[in-house]
Amino acid sequence: PYIKILASKSSGKSRLMEVLRQVSYRGIKSSDVSNSAMYRIVEKWHPTLFFDESEIYNKGLREDIQGLFNSGYTRGDFIIRVKDPQTDELAFFETFGFKVFAGTEQLRDTLESRCIHINMMKNTRPVKFKIDEGMANTLRGKLLYWRFKQLEYLEKVSIMELNNIPQELGFCDGRFAELYSSLVTIAGVVG
């Protein structure tokens, strides 16, 4: 699932995104990137992408990137482009990868339904000005180590078991279960 941070101006959205970027897997935050570069970045590195001021995607200014957003929350979807018009050669770009959006407005319904929402309010107490990058690197390393330790477990679990909705989510609709099933599964591994 994606993360959507929603709050008024000066509420710490960008700060939260920077903290998340510091501990995320291959976190990339860019104020602007071309579509072709975005397709190649996602295909090559499967990073965690951070989009601040996400209102731009509601105003029709970046309609062309909606396909990447709408399809990239699950594995197996592609963006298809003509690579060489002379030979009709096609290029297939995987769209799967984590994304974080922050803004003052809701996203389009199709994109909102693919997000776990974090609603923020203005801070009422002082916070540290700088992010402790050393601590962030340590935490990111521990998370990566945990992930590698779990690969052995995941190899033993059948694909069928991983594709089933966890029993704890049997009460909810398909999209909600789809978004939260990975978190419930991981919670079961940790617990």
RABELLIN-V281391 format. One record per residue. N is the residue number from 1. PHI is phi in whole degrees, -180 to 180 (* if undefined). BURIAL is + if it has 24 or more other C-alpha atoms within 12 Angstrom, else -. Layout:
n=[N;N]
phi=[PHI;PHI]
burial=[BURIAL;BURIAL]
//
This chain:
n=[1;2;3;4;5;6;7;8;9;10;11;12;13;14;15;16;17;18;19;20;21;22;23;24;25;26;27;28;29;30;31;32;33;34;35;36;37;38;39;40;41;42;43;44;45;46;47;48;49;50;51;52;53;54;55;56;57;58;59;60;61;62;63;64;65;66;67;68;69;70;71;72;73;74;75;76;77;78;79;80;81;82;83;84;85;86;87;88;89;90;91;92;93;94;95;96;97;98;99;100;101;102;103;104;105;106;107;108;109;110;111;112;113;114;115;116;117;118;119;120;121;122;123;124;125;126;127;128;129;130;131;132;133;134;135;136;137;138;139;140;141;142;143;144;145;146;147;148;149;150;151;152;153;154;155;156;157;158;159;160;161;162;163;164;165;166;167;168;169;170;171;172;173;174;175;176;177;178;179;180;181;182;183;184;185;186;187;188;189;190;191]
phi=[*;-91;-114;-120;-102;-122;-169;-73;-60;60;-108;97;-61;-64;-64;-61;-62;-67;-63;-62;-62;-64;-105;-85;-79;52;-67;-131;-119;-139;-78;-161;-152;-72;-61;-63;-66;-62;-59;-70;-61;-63;-61;-79;-116;46;-80;-95;-99;-117;-122;-89;55;-67;-59;-59;-81;-94;-94;79;-77;-132;-55;-66;-97;-60;-61;-64;-69;-69;-101;-79;-88;-129;-75;103;-96;-135;-99;-114;-132;-78;-84;-139;-64;-68;-108;59;-74;-107;-117;-112;-118;-64;-109;-66;168;-73;-140;-126;-116;-135;-173;-99;-130;-64;-86;-59;-53;-63;-85;-56;-71;-103;-118;-91;-97;-123;-99;-116;-125;-62;-71;-113;-137;-68;-128;-63;-74;-107;-85;-77;-66;-63;-65;-63;-64;-62;-64;-61;-63;-66;-65;-66;-61;-59;-59;-64;-64;-80;-58;-61;-63;-66;-67;-82;-83;-71;-59;-59;-64;-69;-84;-76;-72;-58;-54;-64;-107;-63;-82;-110;-75;-60;-67;-61;-63;-62;-69;-97;-62;-65;-68;-67;-63;-64;-60;-67;-70;-71;-74]
burial=[+;+;+;+;+;+;+;-;-;-;-;+;+;+;+;+;+;+;+;+;+;+;+;+;+;+;+;+;+;-;-;-;-;-;-;-;-;+;+;+;+;+;+;-;-;+;+;+;+;+;+;+;+;+;+;+;+;+;-;-;-;-;-;-;+;+;+;+;+;+;+;+;+;+;-;-;-;+;+;-;-;-;-;-;-;-;-;-;-;-;-;-;+;+;+;+;+;+;+;+;+;+;+;+;+;+;+;-;-;-;+;+;+;+;+;+;+;-;-;-;-;-;-;-;-;-;-;-;-;-;-;-;-;-;-;-;-;-;-;-;-;-;-;-;-;-;-;-;-;-;-;-;-;-;-;-;-;-;-;-;-;-;-;-;+;+;-;-;-;-;-;-;-;-;-;+;+;+;+;+;+;+;-;-;+;-;-;-;-;-;-]
//
